[in-house]
Amino acid sequence: MEHKEFPIKYLGCPLYVGWHTKFLSTSGRAILIRHVLLALPVHLLAAIHPPKGVLNQIERMLARFFWGNSEEKKRFHWASWDKLCMPYAEGGDNFRKLQRSHPLIKQWYSGNSHSLNAMCKIKREVDMHILWKIGKGDIAFWFDNWTNLGPLCNFLPEGRNPRNIMLSDVIVNDQSWWGGWDCLLPDHVMGTIEAMQIRLRPSVQDTLVWTVNEKGVFSVASTWNIFRKVKRQSWIDSKTWQKQVPFKMCFTVWRALRDRLPTDARNISRIMCGAKGIPFTRVSFRMLLVNWWKTKTKNPVEAYLINCLPIVTAWKIWKARCGVKYGSERLNVRRTTSLICFSILQIINSQFPKFNTKPIWSSICHLFNINIGFKKTIITKWNKPPAFFVKLNSDGSCKNGLCGGGGVIRDNLGCLIVAFTII
C-alpha cells in the first residue's frame, strides 16, 4: 500500500487535513463558527463554570479564524468580536458570545462553590420570567411566581419569613384565607391578586410558562436574549443583510458602514445612483444607503431591486478596486457595470423567475417603471392579551337572508375559555 502526505488527490479533488482558512470564503467561515465551533463547548459549559480568561481565549481563536489568520500571516481584525456578536438588526454579524452557563455539577462539600454562587446570582432574574398557570393550586404561595409580579415574599417587610404554604391552602372554595398577611403586602400587589379572580380546578395540573417565549416554552435562544447585552436596533443594519444576496457582499457593506475598509467609503456605489436620481454628492456612505432605501417604489420588483442593488454594486466596485491595486487588472467601468447587471439579474431571476430581462443596465432600469399586478398576501396573527385579561374574537356573515356568527374567548396564555355560535 502506498502512503502519501497531505494534500492528496481523491477523484481529482485535493484533500487537506483540517480547515484551511485560505480555501474558505468569509461566508464559509461564518457558517462553521455559528454551527460548529460555537456549538462544541455548549455541553462543557453546562457542566463547569470556566474563568472569564478561558472564554476570552476561545473567542480570540474564533476571531482569528473568521478574519483569516494563518500560522504564516496575521490579518488585521476590522471589528471587535463583541461587535460581531450582535444580531443583524443591532449592527452585528449574528454570532453568539460565549456565556458562562449555569452548571449542573457543584462541589457541595467545599461550602464555597464558584458554580453554586453563579447559579444563585441569576436565580432572581430567571424567576421573574417563570410564571405558574394555576390549576389545582399546588404552588408555593409565597415563593413561586403565579401573579406575574415575582414571588410574593419579595414584597414583605424585612425580617418577615413566611412558612411554605400552598396556594390551595389559602384559596378554599374560591375564598381567600390570608390570616392577616394581606396587610403586609403593597396595595398594587393586592389589587393584582383580586383582579385575577382565582378559581382552583382540582382536576387540572399547575403548569409552568416561560414568559420570554411567545409559545410559553423554554428555549436556549430566548434565554440568551435575556442575558446578552442589547443594543438599539437600526433599520439600516437590518437592510444590510438580504437573504438572496451572498454573505460576502452584505459583509462588505457592513464593513463600509463602519469605516472598516482600507479605503474611503464615499467612493463606493456612486456609479448607479443617477439612474434613480438619488443625490450622492458630498454625503457619507451611510446617508447614501439611506437615500437609496428610502426611495418610494411602485412594484415589488422595484422594491426588491432597490434593496439589493447598492449591496451588489458596492461589492463589485470593491472587487474591481482590489483587482486593480493588488492584481493585474485594469480599471474598466463598462466591465464592472456589466458584472453588476449580471449579478443583479441572477438575484432577480431567483425571486421572480418569470421575467426575461437582458443583463444590461437599460433593461434592468426598465423594471423600475413597469406595472406589475401582484397579489398581496397579508399574514394575520393572533396576539395574546396582557396578563389577567381575556380577548374576544368574533365574526359573522349573511347570505340570502340567513345570518350567523360566533366567537371565542381566550386568556393571556392563549387557552380557550369559552366558544359560542349564533344562528
C-alpha positions in Angstrom: 0.0 0.0 0.0 1.3 3.4 -1.0 1.3 6.2 1.6 1.4 9.9 0.8 1.4 13.1 2.8 -1.4 15.5 2.6 -2.7 17.2 0.5 -3.6 14.2 -1.8 -6.0 14.0 -4.7 -9.2 11.9 -4.4 -11.3 11.7 -7.6 -9.4 14.6 -8.9 -10.1 16.9 -5.9 -7.3 17.8 -3.3 -7.9 16.6 0.3 -6.4 18.5 3.2 -6.0 17.9 6.9 -8.2 20.2 9.0 -9.8 23.5 7.9 -7.6 25.7 5.7 -8.7 29.3 6.1 -7.4 30.3 2.7 -9.7 27.9 1.0 -12.8 29.1 2.8 -14.8 32.2 1.9 -16.0 34.6 4.5 -19.4 33.1 4.4 -18.0 29.6 4.8 -16.0 30.6 7.9 -19.1 32.4 9.4 -21.2 29.2 8.9 -18.5 27.0 10.5 -18.3 29.4 13.5 -22.1 29.6 14.1 -22.9 25.9 13.6 -19.8 24.0 14.6 -17.2 26.0 16.7 -19.8 27.8 18.9 -21.7 24.5 19.4 -18.8 22.4 20.5 -18.3 23.9 24.0 -22.1 24.1 24.8 -22.3 20.9 26.8 -18.9 21.5 28.5 -20.0 25.0 29.6 -23.2 23.4 31.1 -21.1 21.3 33.4 -18.4 23.7 34.5 -18.0 27.4 35.2 -14.8 28.4 33.5 -12.9 31.6 34.3 -13.5 34.5 32.1 -10.0 34.4 30.7 -10.7 30.9 29.2 -13.7 32.2 27.3 -11.7 35.3 26.1 -9.0 32.9 24.8 -11.6 30.8 22.9 -13.2 34.0 21.4 -9.7 35.2 20.3 -9.2 32.0 18.4 -12.6 32.3 16.8 -11.9 35.9 15.7 -8.5 34.9 14.2 -10.3 32.1 12.2 -13.0 34.5 11.0 -10.6 37.2 9.8 -8.4 34.6 8.0 -5.3 34.4 10.2 -2.8 31.7 9.5 0.4 30.5 11.1 2.4 32.3 8.4 0.5 35.5 8.3 -1.7 37.5 10.7 -4.5 39.6 9.3 -6.0 42.8 10.7 -9.2 42.5 12.6 -11.5 45.2 11.3 -14.1 44.8 14.1 -14.0 43.5 17.6 -15.6 40.2 18.5 -18.1 41.9 20.8 -19.4 43.9 17.8 -19.7 40.8 15.6 -21.7 39.0 18.4 -24.7 41.3 18.0 -27.8 40.4 15.9 -28.1 41.8 12.4 -30.7 44.4 13.5 -28.3 45.7 16.2 -25.3 46.2 13.9 -23.6 42.8 14.3 -22.9 39.7 12.3 -25.3 37.4 14.3 -22.6 35.4 16.1 -23.1 34.4 19.7 -20.9 35.5 22.5 -19.9 32.7 24.9 -21.6 33.0 28.2 -20.7 31.2 31.4 -23.6 28.8 31.7 -25.5 27.6 34.8 -23.6 24.4 35.8 -25.3 21.2 36.9 -22.2 19.8 38.8 -21.3 21.6 42.0 -18.8 20.9 44.8 -21.2 20.9 47.7 -18.6 19.8 50.3 -16.4 22.9 49.9 -19.2 25.3 51.1 -17.9 28.0 48.7 -18.7 26.7 45.3 -18.0 29.1 42.5 -20.6 27.3 40.4 -23.3 27.5 43.0 -22.7 31.2 43.6 -23.1 31.8 39.9 -26.4 30.0 39.8 -27.7 31.9 42.8 -26.6 35.2 41.3 -29.1 35.0 38.5 -31.8 33.0 40.2 -34.0 36.0 41.0 -33.8 37.3 37.4 -34.8 34.0 36.0 -37.7 33.6 38.4 -39.2 36.7 37.0 -39.7 35.0 33.7 -41.2 31.8 35.0 -45.0 32.1 35.5 -47.2 29.4 37.0 -50.5 28.8 35.3 -52.9 28.0 38.1 -54.8 24.7 38.1 -55.4 22.8 41.3 -53.2 25.1 43.3 -50.1 23.0 44.3 -48.0 26.1 44.0 -45.8 27.7 46.7 -47.9 30.7 47.7 -45.0 32.9 48.8 -42.1 31.6 46.8 -43.5 30.9 43.3 -44.3 33.4 40.6 -48.0 32.9 40.0 -49.1 36.6 39.8 -46.5 37.7 37.1 -45.1 40.1 39.7 -42.5 37.7 41.1 -42.6 35.8 44.3 -44.8 37.5 46.9 -42.1 37.0 49.6 -40.1 39.8 47.8 -42.8 42.3 48.8 -42.8 41.5 52.5 -41.1 43.8 55.0 -37.6 42.9 56.1 -37.5 40.3 58.8 -40.8 38.6 57.8 -40.1 35.0 57.0 -43.4 33.2 56.0 -43.7 29.5 56.1 -44.0 27.5 53.0 -47.7 27.0 52.2 -49.5 26.1 49.0 -51.9 28.3 47.1 -54.6 25.7 47.7 -54.2 26.3 51.5 -55.1 30.0 51.0 -57.8 29.7 48.4 -60.5 27.4 49.7 -63.9 27.2 48.0 -62.9 30.3 45.9 -62.5 32.3 49.2 -59.2 33.7 50.4 -57.9 33.0 53.9 -54.9 35.2 54.4 -54.6 35.1 58.2 -53.5 38.7 58.4 -50.7 38.5 55.9 -52.6 40.7 53.3 -51.9 43.7 55.5 -48.2 43.4 54.8 -48.4 43.4 51.0 -48.5 46.6 49.0 -51.8 47.8 47.6 -50.8 47.3 43.9 -50.0 43.6 44.7 -53.3 43.0 46.5 -55.1 44.8 43.6 -53.5 42.4 41.1 -54.4 39.3 43.1 -58.0 40.5 43.5 -58.3 41.2 39.7 -57.2 37.6 38.9 -60.4 36.2 40.5 -58.7 32.9 41.2 -60.7 29.7 40.9 -58.9 26.5 41.5 -59.6 23.5 39.3 -58.8 20.3 41.2 -58.7 18.1 38.0 -56.1 20.4 36.2 -52.4 20.3 36.9 -50.5 23.5 37.5 -48.2 24.3 34.6 -45.1 26.4 34.1 -45.0 29.0 31.4 -41.7 30.6 30.1 -42.9 34.2 29.5 -40.0 35.2 27.4 -41.2 32.9 24.6 -44.5 33.6 22.8 -45.4 29.9 23.0 -44.5 29.8 26.7 -41.9 27.0 26.1 -38.4 27.3 27.3 -35.7 27.7 24.6 -32.0 28.4 24.7 -32.3 31.2 22.1 -34.9 33.1 24.2 -32.8 32.7 27.4 -29.7 34.0 25.6 -31.6 37.2 24.6 -32.3 37.9 28.3 -28.7 37.9 29.5 -26.8 39.3 26.4 -26.0 42.9 26.0 -28.7 44.6 23.9 -28.1 47.5 21.6 -30.5 49.8 19.9 -31.9 48.3 16.7 -31.4 50.1 13.4 -33.4 49.6 10.2 -30.4 50.3 8.1 -28.5 47.4 9.7 -31.4 45.1 9.0 -31.5 46.2 5.4 -27.8 45.5 5.0 -28.5 41.7 5.2 -30.6 40.5 2.4 -31.5 36.8 2.2 -30.9 36.3 -1.5 -27.6 38.3 -1.6 -24.4 36.3 -0.8 -22.9 36.9 2.6 -19.6 38.2 1.3 -21.5 41.1 -0.4 -23.5 42.0 2.7 -20.5 41.8 4.9 -18.5 44.2 2.6 -21.3 46.8 3.0 -21.4 46.1 6.8 -17.7 46.9 6.9 -18.0 50.0 4.7 -20.8 51.4 7.0 -18.4 51.2 9.9 -15.3 52.5 8.1 -13.7 49.1 8.4 -12.4 49.0 4.8 -9.0 50.3 3.8 -10.4 53.0 1.6 -12.7 55.9 1.6 -16.3 54.5 1.7 -17.6 57.6 -0.1 -16.1 56.3 -3.3 -18.4 53.2 -3.3 -21.6 52.9 -5.2 -21.8 56.3 -6.8 -22.0 55.0 -10.4 -25.5 53.7 -10.1 -27.2 56.5 -8.2 -28.0 58.6 -11.2 -30.5 56.0 -12.6 -32.9 56.9 -9.8 -32.0 60.5 -9.4 -30.7 59.9 -5.9 -28.3 62.6 -4.6 -24.8 61.3 -3.7 -22.5 64.4 -3.8 -20.6 65.0 -0.6 -22.6 62.6 1.5 -21.4 59.7 3.7 -21.8 56.1 2.6 -24.5 55.6 5.3 -26.5 58.6 4.1 -26.1 57.3 0.5 -27.7 54.0 1.5 -30.4 55.8 3.5 -31.3 57.8 0.3 -31.4 54.6 -1.6 -33.5 52.6 0.7 -36.0 55.4 1.4 -36.9 55.7 -2.3 -40.6 55.1 -2.9 -41.3 52.1 -5.1 -44.1 51.3 -7.5 -44.0 47.5 -7.6 -42.5 44.5 -5.7 -39.7 44.0 -8.3 -38.6 47.6 -7.9 -38.6 47.3 -4.1 -36.5 44.2 -4.3 -34.2 45.8 -6.7 -33.7 48.9 -4.5 -32.9 46.7 -1.6 -30.2 44.6 -3.4 -28.7 46.9 -5.9 -26.5 49.0 -3.6 -25.1 45.9 -1.9 -24.2 44.2 -5.2 -22.8 47.5 -6.5 -20.6 48.1 -3.5 -19.2 44.6 -3.7 -18.4 44.7 -7.4 -16.7 48.1 -7.2 -14.7 46.9 -4.2 -13.7 43.8 -6.0 -12.7 45.8 -9.1 -10.7 48.2 -6.9 -8.8 45.3 -5.3 -8.2 43.7 -8.7 -6.5 46.9 -10.0 -4.5 47.5 -6.8 -3.3 44.0 -6.0 -3.7 42.2 -9.3 -3.0 42.7 -12.9 -6.5 44.0 -13.9 -7.1 47.4 -15.4 -9.9 49.7 -14.3 -12.8 49.2 -16.8 -16.1 50.9 -15.9 -18.1 49.0 -18.6 -16.9 45.6 -17.4 -17.7 46.5 -13.8 -21.2 47.7 -14.8 -21.8 44.5 -16.8 -20.8 42.4 -13.8 -23.1 44.3 -11.5 -26.0 43.9 -14.0 -25.3 40.1 -14.4 -25.3 39.6 -10.6 -28.4 41.7 -10.1 -30.2 39.7 -12.8 -29.3 36.4 -11.2 -30.8 37.6 -7.9 -33.9 38.9 -9.6 -34.5 35.7 -11.5 -34.2 33.7 -8.3 -37.0 35.7 -6.8 -39.1 36.5 -9.9 -38.3 33.7 -12.4 -41.0 34.8 -15.0 -39.1 37.9 -16.1 -37.0 37.7 -19.2 -34.6 40.6 -18.7 -31.3 41.1 -20.5 -28.2 41.6 -18.4 -27.8 45.2 -19.5 -28.3 48.3 -17.3 -31.0 49.9 -19.5 -33.1 46.7 -19.4 -32.8 46.5 -15.6 -33.8 50.1 -15.3 -37.0 49.3 -17.2 -38.1 47.2 -14.2 -38.3 50.4 -12.2 -41.3 51.7 -14.2 -43.2 48.6 -15.4 -46.7 48.0 -13.9 -46.9 44.6 -12.4 -50.1 43.0 -10.9 -49.2 41.1 -7.8 -51.5 39.6 -5.2 -50.6 41.0 -1.8 -50.7 38.4 1.0 -51.2 39.8 4.5 -50.3 37.3 7.3 -52.6 37.8 10.2 -51.6 36.7 13.7 -53.5 36.4 16.9 -51.8 38.4 19.7 -52.2 37.4 23.3 -53.9 39.9 25.6 -52.0 41.3 28.6 -51.7 39.3 31.8 -55.0 38.9 33.7 -57.1 40.0 30.6 -59.1 37.9 28.2 -59.6 38.5 24.5 -62.9 38.1 22.5 -62.6 37.3 18.8 -65.9 37.2 16.8 -67.1 37.0 13.2 -70.3 36.7 11.3 -71.8 36.6 7.8 -75.1 36.9 6.0 -76.3 35.3 2.7 -79.7 35.2 1.2 -81.3 36.4 4.4 -79.6 33.8 6.6 -77.2 35.2 9.2 -74.9 33.6 11.6 -72.0 34.4 13.9 -69.6 33.1 16.5 -66.7 33.8 18.7 -64.1 32.5 21.1 -62.7 33.9 24.4 -59.1 33.1 25.3 -56.9 34.1 28.3 -53.5 35.7 28.2 -51.9 32.3 27.6 -54.0 31.5 24.6 -56.1 28.9 26.3 -59.7 28.6 25.3 -62.2 29.8 28.0 -65.5 29.6 26.0 -66.7 29.4 22.4 -70.2 30.2 21.1 -72.2 30.3 17.9 -75.4 32.2 17.0 -77.6 31.1 14.0 
